[in-house]
Amino acid sequence: MATRAAPPTPESNRLLAALPEGERERLTPALEPVAMTLGEVVYESGGRQDYVYFPTTAIVSLHYVMADGASAEIAVVGNEGMVGVVLFMGGETTPSRAIVQCAGSAFRLPGKRLRREFARAGPMQHLLLRYTQALLTQMAQTAVCNRHHSVDQQLCRWLLLRLDRVPTNVLTVTQELIASMLGVRREGVTEAAGKLQDAGLIRYSRGRITVLDRLGLEAQVCECYGVVRKETDRLFAAMR
């Protein structure tokens, strides 16, 4: 008889897990477990944000939205981080949009409580500032990658960033969605995915991408993935 997986706990999020035990226990009663569904808009461009979210199994994509409605991904957040940094950076709105890209779970915390924790200038403030630095690195590297590297390399980076945040090698995603995330034409994604499939690195079928050779992807990806991962690992090491 199959056993059910244990539900995620606050420690399933790396930011919350990095808090000293006493601080985390004090915060836990205010953390509300929530389900995040595929395609759910966590917040809209310019919309007020009342909560921050700490994903455990979900993945949230941050998009910059243009005046004509076009958008491109600027960062991705999974169990390593938090959605809603503007709430402790002095604002309640942002020109970006947050969309759930991989359904799963998260814990949410009222923005007012987060600001109080940040103002205490304790471990939470230290963690959030470190994480914000890692997030800014990811955003900057995404901009550089989109400008200077091929769609093939961008797709490898996109896939690896998600593999780092899910416990499986299977991703449910359409080529149209990937094209929207990367800000490129669908035909470019189709060609790039075909090359990776021909090389035996992935298998793509009906909106599902199965990564067959992660090391092969890492061999083909541009430097941007390594820069972001190295900086994130460095900053998390400093949180301990």
Secondary structure, DSSP 8 states (H G I E B T S, - for coil): ---------GGGSHHHHTS-HHHHHHHGGG-EEEEE-TT-EEE-TT----EEEEESS-EEEEEEE-TTS-EEEEEEE-TTS-B-GGGTTT-S--SEEEEEEE-EEEEEEEHHHHHHHHHTTSHHHHHHHHHHHHHHHHHHHHHHHHHHS-HHHHHHHHHHHHHTTSSSSEEE--HHHHHHHHTS-HHHHHHHHHHHHHTTSEEEETTEEEES-HHHHHHHS-HHHHHHHHHHHHHHHHH-
